[in-house]
Amino acid sequence: MNFMENDILNEIISGCKNQNREAQHRLYEIYAKRMTALCFRYCGDRETARDLMHDGFIRIFSHIDEYSGVGNFEGWLRKIFVNVSLDFIRRNEAENNKIQLEVVENFTADKTSDFTENIDIEQIMKAIGKLPTVARAVFNMYNIDGFSIEHIANELKMTATAVRSQHLRAKQKLQIMLKSIYDF
């Protein structure tokens, strides 16, 4: 981001802090597509992702005073949208009691080769979207958003071992799905 764009963004943020509707609309226009894509990675459903994106902006506008101007603004936004998505997953899983997490005592690192070099990114994203909810969340948080195992465990109220187990299963399922598509 160059200085002029940074000044414009700071002006928009300042307007949002003053509850200026035009500034809020401009911020929404800048980030809505990216944040919808982020939410979609977690929930796997376009309509739900749009709902989560709207919920995230409501949270942004009501907490924008908490952004101090230090650090990357988009990183601050992303963290909020990840948390909105995780809240949805927690609520949904608690209400439906769908997933029983098992703890794997003797976790071993995945030593499979990386065969994804020549795979279309769209196919990878579709495959990630087909993962079970918790495995998808763990995979996204670790591989795409760069969170630590400990942070993921804390956010999802799981043990670090269970997070590693879900991550390993997610990688294995992705490999199986992608191998079947690309016949490796």
Secondary structure by P-SEA (a helix, b strand, c coil): ccaaaaaaaaaaaaaaaaccaaaaaaaaaacaaaaaaaaaaacccaaaaaaaaaaaaaaaaaccccccccccaaaaaaaaaaaaaaaaaaaaaaaaccbbbbbbccccccccccccccccaaaaaaaaaaccaaaaaaaaacccccccaaaaaaaacccaaaaaaaaaaaaaaaaaaaaaaacc
